[in-house]
Amino acid sequence: MYVMVTSISTVEVALSVCSSSTEPRPVQLCVMLQCFKRSSLQQPASCQRTLSALDSLCGARKPYSEVIDVSWGDPHRAGVKPLSFVRQVLAACLYPELVNSNKLPVDVRQRAQRLLGQCAGGSIGSYTATAGIAEIVHRVSEFITRRDGGAPSHPENIFISAGSQWALQNILKVLVNSKSSPKTGVLTPVPCHCTTTLSIMGLGAVVIPYYLSEEQGWELQVEELDRALESAKGVCNPVALYVINPGNPSGHIQRRKSIQEVIRFVSEKKLFLLADEVYQGCVYGEKSEFISYKRVLAEMGPPLSDTVELASFHSASKGFMGECGMRGGYVELINLDPDVMKYIYKLFSKDSCAPVLGQIALDLMINPPQPGDPSYPLYNVETQNIRTMLVHNVKRAFEVVNSLPGFCCQPVEGGAFAFPRLHLPPKAIQKAKEVGLQPDTFYCIRLLEEAGVLISPGCEYGQKEGTHHIRFCIMTSEVMMEELLRRLTCFHTQFMKDFS
């Protein structure tokens, strides 16, 4: 729509047209209206009604042209490109005629043909078995065995689901008795991503918080688990311990000794162990290494390896894959009673099956191209580029954030987020109280409004009383990360000055 602004009446007609239109407000009109506004400063008072309408139509001017959204752990949303091999196989599965063309590498077509052969009717539109496509479940089992240095994994203990959180919620349903008195309790880390805490509370259970030690690099300390368990006496009946490794949002990675201590703790206290390990492929620290709870438990030997009940979760949404929208994850269950396993099977059955595209994405994650395969050179380049980008982003975020007055960020060893602590001036805290906001929420809203950066406040994830944090995703392009840090620096400097 193009409108020549020649008079107040023309402007009013244009405003009327735009207000009633279902189409997006045209940029050309806003530009012309702003020009009219500047030229109308000396016009009669009758102009003011029209001029005030201009503001509501065109919005307030901002010093940025787009919002940088790093509030999600969604790599593709944040500018990370999907892996070519993954998308090519998915494309061939969606449109099988590509299997017989020469437009895709041979190994891509072979993989797609193999996967389609495992689908009923040769179509990804068909239902699968409750636990997932049998061949993919077997390959998940083989992947776990390789990952854990030969510690055996059994396909009958694995359920593929519509994302790891979906699997976690099903296991929580087994553990939580919504009608019991006192209520069921689950020990949960602080900080912790809010989807898990909401799931626990939604099932009628009690979240028993245990605090990770920020000063010790977000270390999980058994003494704190003891304190949390003691605090639950008379309040609820603790049945499970939930751990996240690598941490979200903390970014820490547990050492073998720490995992061993946790395993002994749950054995002594007779707790079910829930291990969220979805960021296991995201490790950045030079001396950091991901070790699964399943592997440590197996290596500790009997009686622990035969008695500790464990559910471990993984997902195709995280890591280099970043296929969040595909909804593919799995849970492996260890040492559960056969009757309980039957009940869990029924729970998963109510959802028919996990999305087939998600199952395929999971298969591609655990069985990527190997040296010698036609797709390997490109796959290797793409994954190495992502790794280099993430290492750069972690280093830059750590350097820049820690250089700003009032910020303190622990090293990010793994995961997808930085979670720096924010020491706010008393005046800023008081202003937040006046407007009815948590101080770090107040900070994040100001950052969005003034700098166009969308991040999350620490209060969403839990934090010690009197402390404040922010969380932002580091799984983004280097260009976006640099722009994010530039905007954050400029905003923070002015914010601290305004409230000093």
C-alpha positions as CSV (number, residue, x, y, z in Angstrom):
1,M,0.0,0.0,0.0
2,Y,1.4,3.4,-1.0
3,V,-0.2,6.7,0.3
4,M,1.0,10.2,-0.7
5,V,0.7,12.3,2.4
6,T,-0.6,15.7,1.3
7,S,-2.9,16.8,4.1
8,I,-4.3,16.0,7.5
9,S,-7.4,14.4,5.9
10,T,-5.2,12.2,3.8
11,V,-3.3,11.0,6.9
12,E,-6.6,10.3,8.7
13,V,-7.9,8.3,5.7
14,A,-4.6,6.3,5.7
15,L,-4.9,5.7,9.4
16,S,-8.4,4.5,9.0
17,V,-7.4,2.1,6.2
18,C,-4.5,0.7,8.2
19,S,-6.5,0.3,11.4
20,S,-9.1,-1.8,9.6
21,S,-6.7,-3.8,7.4
22,T,-5.7,-7.3,8.3
23,E,-2.4,-6.9,6.4
24,P,0.9,-5.9,8.1
25,R,1.2,-2.1,8.5
26,P,3.3,-0.9,5.6
27,V,6.7,0.5,6.3
28,Q,6.3,3.0,3.5
29,L,3.3,4.6,5.2
30,C,5.0,4.9,8.5
31,V,8.0,6.6,6.9
32,M,5.7,9.1,5.1
33,L,3.7,9.7,8.2
34,Q,6.8,10.4,10.3
35,C,7.9,12.9,7.6
36,F,4.5,14.6,7.9
37,K,4.8,14.6,11.7
38,R,8.1,16.5,11.5
39,S,6.7,19.0,9.0
40,S,3.6,19.6,11.1
41,L,5.2,21.1,14.3
42,Q,3.8,24.5,13.5
43,Q,0.4,23.3,12.4
44,P,-2.9,24.2,14.3
45,A,-4.0,22.3,17.3
46,S,-6.3,20.2,15.1
47,C,-3.3,18.3,13.9
48,Q,-2.5,16.9,17.4
49,R,-5.2,14.3,17.3
50,T,-3.8,12.9,14.1
51,L,-0.2,13.2,15.3
52,S,-1.0,11.3,18.5
53,A,-2.5,8.5,16.4
54,L,0.8,8.3,14.4
55,D,2.6,7.1,17.5
56,S,0.2,4.3,18.2
57,L,0.3,3.3,14.5
58,C,4.1,3.3,13.9
59,G,5.3,2.4,17.4
60,A,8.1,3.9,19.4
61,R,11.5,4.3,17.7
62,K,14.2,1.9,19.0
63,P,18.0,2.1,18.6
64,Y,17.9,-1.4,17.1
65,S,16.3,-2.9,14.0
66,E,15.8,-6.5,15.3
67,V,15.5,-8.4,18.6
68,I,18.2,-10.9,19.4
69,D,16.4,-13.8,21.1
70,V,18.8,-16.0,23.1
71,S,16.3,-16.9,25.8
72,W,15.8,-20.4,24.3
73,G,18.1,-23.4,24.1
74,D,17.1,-23.6,20.4
75,P,20.2,-23.5,18.1
76,H,18.4,-23.1,14.8
77,R,16.3,-20.3,16.2
78,A,19.5,-18.6,17.2
79,G,21.1,-18.9,13.7
80,V,23.0,-22.3,13.8
81,K,22.5,-24.1,10.5
82,P,21.1,-27.6,10.5
83,L,23.5,-30.4,9.5
84,S,23.2,-31.2,5.8
85,F,23.3,-35.0,6.3
86,V,20.5,-34.9,8.7
87,R,18.2,-32.8,6.6
88,Q,19.0,-34.7,3.4
89,V,18.1,-38.1,5.0
90,L,14.9,-36.5,6.4
91,A,14.0,-35.1,3.0
92,A,14.5,-38.4,1.3
93,C,12.3,-40.1,4.0
94,L,9.6,-37.5,3.5
95,Y,9.8,-37.7,-0.3
96,P,10.9,-41.2,-1.2
97,E,11.4,-40.5,-4.9
98,L,14.7,-38.8,-3.9
99,V,16.0,-42.2,-2.9
100,N,16.1,-43.1,-6.6
101,S,17.6,-39.8,-7.8
102,N,21.3,-38.8,-8.0
103,K,20.6,-35.4,-6.3
104,L,21.7,-36.8,-2.9
105,P,24.9,-38.6,-1.8
106,V,24.8,-42.4,-2.1
107,D,25.0,-43.0,1.7
108,V,22.2,-40.5,2.3
109,R,19.9,-42.5,-0.1
110,Q,21.0,-45.8,1.4
111,R,20.3,-44.6,4.9
112,A,16.8,-43.2,3.9
113,Q,16.0,-46.5,2.1
114,R,17.0,-48.5,5.2
115,L,14.9,-46.3,7.5
116,L,11.9,-46.4,5.2
117,G,12.2,-50.2,5.1
118,Q,11.8,-50.2,8.9
119,C,8.5,-48.3,8.7
120,A,5.2,-50.1,8.2
121,G,4.2,-49.7,4.6
122,G,7.5,-48.1,3.8
123,S,6.1,-44.7,5.0
124,I,7.0,-42.4,7.9
125,G,3.3,-41.7,8.1
126,S,2.7,-45.1,9.7
127,Y,2.5,-45.8,13.4
128,T,5.5,-47.5,15.1
129,A,5.9,-49.8,18.1
130,T,5.2,-48.1,21.4
131,A,8.9,-48.0,22.4
132,G,9.9,-46.9,18.9
133,I,11.0,-48.5,15.7
134,A,12.7,-51.7,16.8
135,E,15.9,-51.3,14.7
136,I,16.4,-47.7,16.0
137,V,15.9,-48.9,19.6
138,H,18.6,-51.5,19.0
139,R,20.9,-48.8,17.6
140,V,20.3,-46.6,20.6
141,S,21.3,-49.5,22.8
142,E,24.5,-50.0,20.7
143,F,25.3,-46.3,21.0
144,I,24.9,-46.4,24.8
145,T,27.2,-49.5,25.0
146,R,29.9,-47.7,22.9
147,R,29.5,-44.5,24.9
148,D,29.9,-46.3,28.2
149,G,33.0,-48.3,27.4
150,G,31.3,-51.6,26.9
151,A,28.9,-51.5,29.8
152,P,25.9,-53.4,28.3
153,S,22.7,-51.7,27.4
154,H,19.6,-53.7,26.6
155,P,16.9,-52.6,24.0
156,E,14.1,-53.8,26.2
157,N,15.0,-51.1,28.8
158,I,14.8,-48.2,26.2
159,F,11.8,-46.1,25.3
160,I,11.9,-43.5,22.5
161,S,9.7,-40.6,23.2
162,A,8.5,-37.2,21.9
163,G,11.5,-35.5,23.5
164,S,13.3,-36.2,26.8
165,Q,10.9,-34.1,28.9
166,W,8.0,-36.2,27.7
167,A,9.8,-39.4,28.9
168,L,10.7,-37.7,32.2
169,Q,7.1,-36.8,32.8
170,N,6.0,-40.4,32.2
171,I,8.6,-41.7,34.7
172,L,7.5,-39.1,37.2
173,K,4.0,-40.4,36.9
174,V,5.2,-43.8,38.1
175,L,7.0,-42.2,41.1
176,V,4.4,-39.7,42.2
177,N,1.4,-40.7,44.2
178,S,-0.9,-37.7,43.9
179,K,-3.3,-39.0,46.5
180,S,-0.7,-39.8,49.2
181,S,-0.3,-38.0,52.5
182,P,2.2,-36.6,52.9
183,K,2.8,-35.7,49.3
184,T,5.5,-37.2,47.2
185,G,8.8,-35.2,47.1
186,V,11.5,-35.0,44.4
187,L,14.9,-33.5,45.2
188,T,15.6,-31.0,42.4
189,P,18.7,-28.8,41.8
190,V,18.7,-25.0,42.1
191,P,19.1,-23.6,39.5
192,C,17.0,-25.9,37.3
193,H,15.1,-25.3,34.0
194,C,11.5,-24.6,34.9
195,T,9.9,-27.3,32.7
196,T,10.9,-30.0,35.1
197,T,9.8,-28.2,38.3
198,L,6.5,-27.4,36.6
199,S,6.0,-31.1,35.7
200,I,6.7,-32.2,39.3
201,M,4.3,-29.7,40.7
202,G,1.7,-30.4,38.0
203,L,1.6,-34.0,39.1
204,G,0.9,-32.9,42.7
205,A,4.4,-33.6,44.1
206,V,6.6,-31.3,46.1
207,V,9.9,-29.9,44.7
208,I,12.6,-30.3,47.4
209,P,15.3,-27.8,46.4
210,Y,19.0,-28.5,46.8
211,Y,21.4,-25.7,45.9
212,L,24.4,-26.2,43.7
213,S,27.5,-24.4,45.0
214,E,28.0,-21.5,42.6
215,E,31.3,-20.5,44.3
216,Q,32.6,-24.0,43.6
217,G,31.7,-23.9,39.9
218,W,28.1,-25.1,40.5
219,E,29.3,-28.2,42.2
220,L,26.8,-30.8,43.5
221,Q,27.6,-31.4,47.1
222,V,26.3,-34.4,49.1
223,E,26.2,-32.3,52.3
224,E,23.6,-30.1,50.6
225,L,21.6,-33.2,49.6
226,D,21.6,-34.3,53.2
227,R,20.4,-30.8,54.2
228,A,17.6,-30.8,51.6
229,L,16.5,-34.3,52.6
230,E,16.4,-33.3,56.3
231,S,14.3,-30.2,55.4
232,A,11.7,-32.4,53.8
233,K,10.9,-34.3,57.0
234,G,7.3,-33.8,58.0
235,V,6.6,-32.0,54.7
236,C,6.7,-34.7,52.1
237,N,7.9,-38.2,51.3
238,P,11.1,-38.0,49.2
239,V,11.2,-40.7,46.5
240,A,13.6,-39.5,43.8
241,L,16.7,-37.3,43.1
242,Y,16.8,-35.4,39.9
243,V,20.3,-34.4,38.5
244,I,21.2,-32.5,35.4
245,N,24.6,-33.2,33.8
246,P,25.9,-31.2,32.0
247,G,24.0,-28.5,33.9
248,N,21.1,-26.4,32.7
249,P,21.4,-23.5,33.2
250,S,24.6,-23.7,35.3
251,G,26.9,-25.1,32.6
252,H,28.8,-27.3,35.0
253,I,29.9,-30.9,34.4
254,Q,30.0,-33.5,37.2
255,R,33.3,-35.3,37.8
256,R,33.4,-39.1,38.3
257,K,33.9,-38.7,42.1
258,S,30.9,-36.5,42.4
259,I,28.7,-39.0,40.5
260,Q,29.9,-41.8,42.7
261,E,29.0,-39.9,45.8
262,V,25.5,-39.2,44.4
263,I,25.0,-42.9,43.6
264,R,26.0,-43.9,47.1
265,F,23.7,-41.3,48.5
266,V,20.6,-42.5,46.6
267,S,21.4,-46.1,47.5
268,E,21.6,-45.2,51.2
269,K,18.5,-43.1,51.2
270,K,16.6,-45.5,48.9
271,L,15.9,-42.9,46.3
272,F,15.2,-43.3,42.6
273,L,17.8,-41.6,40.4
274,L,16.7,-39.4,37.5
275,A,19.7,-38.3,35.3
276,D,19.0,-35.6,32.7
277,E,22.0,-36.0,30.3
278,V,20.6,-34.3,27.2
279,Y,23.7,-32.0,26.8
280,Q,26.2,-34.8,26.9
281,G,27.5,-33.9,23.5
282,C,28.2,-30.3,24.5
283,V,31.5,-30.2,26.4
284,Y,33.8,-27.2,26.1
285,G,36.2,-27.2,29.0
286,E,39.8,-28.4,28.1
287,K,39.9,-30.8,31.1
288,S,36.2,-31.5,31.1
289,E,34.7,-34.9,30.2
290,F,31.2,-36.2,30.2
291,I,30.7,-39.5,32.0
292,S,27.2,-41.0,32.2
293,Y,25.6,-42.1,35.4
294,K,24.9,-45.4,33.8
295,R,28.7,-46.0,33.2
296,V,29.8,-45.0,36.6
297,L,27.1,-47.2,38.2
298,A,28.2,-50.2,36.1
299,E,31.8,-49.6,37.0
300,M,31.1,-49.4,40.7
301,G,29.9,-53.0,40.6
302,P,27.6,-55.0,42.9
303,P,25.7,-54.4,45.0
304,L,25.2,-50.9,43.7
305,S,25.1,-51.8,40.0
306,D,22.4,-54.4,40.7
307,T,20.2,-52.3,43.0
308,V,20.2,-48.6,42.3
309,E,17.2,-47.7,40.2
310,L,18.2,-45.2,37.4
311,A,16.4,-43.5,34.5
312,S,18.8,-41.6,32.2
313,F,17.5,-39.3,29.4
314,H,19.0,-38.0,26.1
315,S,17.6,-36.0,23.2
316,A,18.1,-35.1,19.5
317,S,17.1,-31.5,20.4
318,K,20.4,-30.6,22.0
319,G,24.1,-30.7,20.9
320,F,25.2,-30.3,17.3
321,M,21.9,-31.7,16.1
322,G,19.7,-29.0,17.6
323,E,16.6,-30.6,16.1
324,C,14.3,-29.2,18.8
325,G,11.1,-29.3,16.7
326,M,11.6,-32.9,15.6
327,R,10.7,-34.1,19.2
328,G,13.0,-37.2,19.5
329,G,14.4,-38.4,22.8
330,Y,14.8,-41.5,24.8
331,V,15.0,-42.9,28.4
332,E,17.0,-45.9,29.5
333,L,15.8,-47.7,32.6
334,I,18.1,-49.6,34.9
335,N,17.2,-52.1,37.7
336,L,13.5,-51.6,37.7
337,D,11.1,-54.4,38.8
338,P,9.6,-56.3,35.8
339,D,6.0,-55.4,36.9
340,V,7.0,-51.7,37.0
341,M,8.4,-52.0,33.5
342,K,5.1,-53.4,32.3
343,Y,3.3,-50.4,33.8
344,I,5.7,-48.0,32.2
345,Y,5.1,-49.7,28.8
346,K,1.3,-49.0,29.3
347,L,2.1,-45.3,30.1
348,F,4.1,-44.9,26.9
349,S,1.4,-46.8,25.0
350,K,-1.2,-44.1,25.7
351,D,0.7,-41.8,23.3
352,S,0.7,-44.4,20.5
353,C,4.3,-43.7,19.5
354,A,6.9,-40.9,19.3
355,P,6.9,-38.8,16.1
356,V,8.6,-40.8,13.4
357,L,10.7,-37.9,12.2
358,G,12.0,-37.5,15.7
359,Q,12.9,-41.1,15.9
360,I,14.8,-40.8,12.6
361,A,16.6,-37.7,13.9
362,L,17.6,-39.6,17.0
363,D,19.0,-42.4,14.8
364,L,21.0,-40.0,12.7
365,M,22.4,-38.4,15.9
366,I,23.7,-41.6,17.4
367,N,24.9,-43.0,14.0
368,P,26.4,-40.2,12.0
369,P,28.5,-40.6,8.8
370,Q,31.8,-42.4,9.3
371,P,35.2,-41.8,7.6
372,G,35.0,-43.2,4.1
373,D,31.3,-42.4,3.7
374,P,30.5,-39.9,0.9
375,S,28.8,-37.5,3.4
376,Y,31.5,-37.6,6.0
377,P,33.8,-34.8,4.7
378,L,30.9,-32.2,4.7
379,Y,29.5,-33.6,8.0
380,N,32.9,-33.3,9.6
381,V,33.4,-29.8,8.4
382,E,30.0,-28.7,9.6
383,T,30.3,-30.3,13.1
384,Q,33.8,-28.9,13.6
385,N,32.6,-25.4,12.6
386,I,29.8,-25.7,15.2
387,R,32.3,-26.8,17.8
388,T,34.7,-24.0,17.0
389,M,31.8,-21.5,17.1
390,L,30.7,-22.8,20.5
391,V,34.2,-22.7,22.0
392,H,34.6,-19.2,20.7
393,N,31.2,-18.1,22.1
394,V,31.9,-19.6,25.6
395,K,35.3,-17.9,25.7
396,R,33.9,-14.5,24.6
397,A,30.9,-14.6,26.9
398,F,33.1,-15.5,29.8
399,E,35.6,-12.7,29.1
400,V,33.1,-9.9,28.3
401,V,30.6,-10.6,31.0
402,N,33.3,-10.9,33.7
403,S,34.7,-7.6,32.5
404,L,31.5,-5.7,33.3
405,P,31.1,-4.2,36.8
406,G,28.5,-6.1,38.8
407,F,28.8,-9.4,36.8
408,C,30.4,-12.6,37.9
409,C,30.2,-15.7,35.6
410,Q,31.5,-19.2,36.5
411,P,33.3,-21.1,33.6
412,V,30.9,-22.7,31.2
413,E,32.1,-26.3,30.9
414,G,29.1,-27.7,28.9
415,G,25.5,-27.3,28.0
416,A,23.9,-24.5,26.1
417,F,23.8,-21.5,28.5
418,A,25.8,-19.0,30.4
419,F,24.3,-18.2,33.8
420,P,26.2,-15.2,35.3
421,R,25.4,-13.7,38.6
422,L,24.3,-10.1,38.6
423,H,25.1,-7.7,41.5
424,L,22.5,-5.0,41.1
425,P,22.7,-1.5,42.8
426,P,20.3,-0.9,45.7
427,K,18.4,1.7,43.7
428,A,17.7,-0.8,40.9
429,I,16.4,-3.4,43.4
430,Q,14.2,-0.7,45.0
431,K,12.9,0.4,41.6
432,A,12.0,-3.2,40.7
433,K,10.1,-3.6,44.0
434,E,8.2,-0.4,43.2
435,V,7.0,-1.8,39.9
436,G,6.2,-5.3,41.3
437,L,9.0,-7.2,39.6
438,Q,11.9,-9.4,40.6
439,P,15.1,-7.4,40.3
440,D,16.6,-9.6,37.5
441,T,13.3,-9.6,35.7
442,F,13.3,-5.8,35.8
443,Y,16.9,-5.9,34.4
444,C,15.9,-8.3,31.6
445,I,12.8,-6.2,30.6
446,R,14.9,-3.0,30.4
447,L,17.5,-4.9,28.4
448,L,14.8,-6.0,25.9
449,E,13.2,-2.6,25.7
450,E,16.4,-0.5,25.4
451,A,18.8,-2.9,23.6
452,G,16.6,-5.4,21.9
453,V,18.1,-8.4,23.6
454,L,15.8,-11.1,25.0
455,I,17.3,-13.2,27.8
456,S,15.8,-15.0,30.8
457,P,16.0,-13.8,34.5
458,G,17.5,-16.1,37.0
459,C,14.4,-16.2,39.2
460,E,12.8,-18.4,36.5
461,Y,15.3,-21.2,37.4
462,G,15.6,-20.7,41.2
463,Q,18.5,-19.1,43.0
464,K,19.7,-18.4,46.5
465,E,17.8,-15.7,48.4
466,G,19.4,-12.3,47.7
467,T,21.2,-13.4,44.5
468,H,20.3,-12.5,40.9
469,H,21.3,-14.0,37.6
470,I,20.6,-13.9,33.9
471,R,20.6,-16.8,31.4
472,F,21.4,-16.6,27.7
473,C,22.0,-19.3,25.1
474,I,25.6,-19.6,23.7
475,M,24.5,-21.9,20.9
476,T,24.3,-19.1,18.3
477,S,26.4,-17.7,15.5
478,E,29.6,-15.9,16.3
479,V,28.3,-12.8,14.6
480,M,25.1,-12.8,16.7
481,M,27.1,-13.5,19.9
482,E,29.4,-10.5,19.3
483,E,26.3,-8.3,18.6
484,L,24.7,-9.6,21.8
485,L,27.7,-8.9,23.9
486,R,28.1,-5.4,22.4
487,R,24.5,-4.5,23.2
488,L,24.7,-6.0,26.6
489,T,27.9,-4.0,27.4
490,C,26.4,-0.7,26.2
491,F,23.1,-1.3,28.1
492,H,24.7,-2.6,31.3
493,T,27.1,0.4,31.5
494,Q,24.2,2.9,31.2
495,F,22.0,0.8,33.5
496,M,24.6,0.8,36.3
497,K,25.2,4.5,35.8
498,D,21.4,5.3,36.0
499,F,21.0,3.4,39.3
500,S,24.3,4.3,40.9
